[in-house]
Amino acid sequence: MDANKSRLKRIVWNSPLCIFIFAIGMLFFTFYDLPIAKAMYLIDSSYARIFEIVGLLTTPMAGIFFAISNFLTLRVARNRMLSIILGWLSLIVFIGFNLLSVGILNIRWLGVLFLFDLVFIRFSIWANRYICSTARVVELRKVMLIGMIATLVAVLGQTIIKYGFNRPRFITLTDPDSQFTYWFVHHPIAHDSSFPSGHAAQSALSFILVFLKRFIPKLRSTKWDIIMWAMAIFITSSTMISRMLLGVHYASDVWAGCFLTLFTLSLTNWYLEKTIPSK
């Protein structure tokens, strides 16, 4: 059973495999972006509106938890001063970017999200202290580094990439059949860029859930594996679908955004497993 789990782990978090699957998906969606967008467009979908907000919640949750994890695991850090600086910068970026994103979408949610962030800060402090008190500091730090890097890429990486494409959103096209362009075509910066999807990149952070068992022994069972994978897949796929329903992203946009985060998780996990031995 352990051998099977180990083999599955190597397959799931295999960076070359992630690249191959990503490439196949992008090849397919490149030619079917417009038909899919036209078939799925449903601007009044309540489901889409809900997951438009839900897809952004993984960012502050992951960012806050791992920023605090950074501070409470400094005693095993290789460079404490750098960790402190990056920890504070990350915390500010995570919360600030998320509040800005939600405020732009629906300002009525802003106060609720701010209170949610405060509550989650308190929870993160309590959870981290409990984890560190039970001698799982090294494993927590490894997962923290994976989460911190993936969250920064999901927030800042996809934003930077957008400026290299500036693809017009489907919802802005008055005549989709004549105005549609492929994702790899560069446009003037005046466009509100559609590629890649920031929502998809951020919602894919929910796959951090599958790493929790490293420092929470009670989650090391097949049942919890299934639950964590199911939650991550549901949150991510629902957010991706919601963006296409609202007409703000094409299938290739959400596919690229999702895999940007998944590849970062995979590559960072591989690197840390090679460089930081488990205790």
Secondary structure as GFF3:
##gff-version 3
##sequence-region A 1 279
A	DSSP	alpha_helix	2	12	.	.	.	ID=ss1
A	DSSP	alpha_helix	15	40	.	.	.	ID=ss2
A	DSSP	alpha_helix	46	72	.	.	.	ID=ss3
A	DSSP	three_ten_helix	74	76	.	.	.	ID=ss4
A	DSSP	alpha_helix	80	105	.	.	.	ID=ss5
A	DSSP	three_ten_helix	107	109	.	.	.	ID=ss6
A	DSSP	alpha_helix	110	133	.	.	.	ID=ss7
A	DSSP	alpha_helix	137	152	.	.	.	ID=ss8
A	DSSP	pi_helix	153	157	.	.	.	ID=ss9
A	DSSP	alpha_helix	158	162	.	.	.	ID=ss10
A	DSSP	three_ten_helix	170	172	.	.	.	ID=ss11
A	DSSP	alpha_helix	176	179	.	.	.	ID=ss12
A	DSSP	alpha_helix	198	203	.	.	.	ID=ss13
A	DSSP	three_ten_helix	204	214	.	.	.	ID=ss14
A	DSSP	three_ten_helix	217	219	.	.	.	ID=ss15
A	DSSP	alpha_helix	222	245	.	.	.	ID=ss16
A	DSSP	alpha_helix	251	275	.	.	.	ID=ss17
###
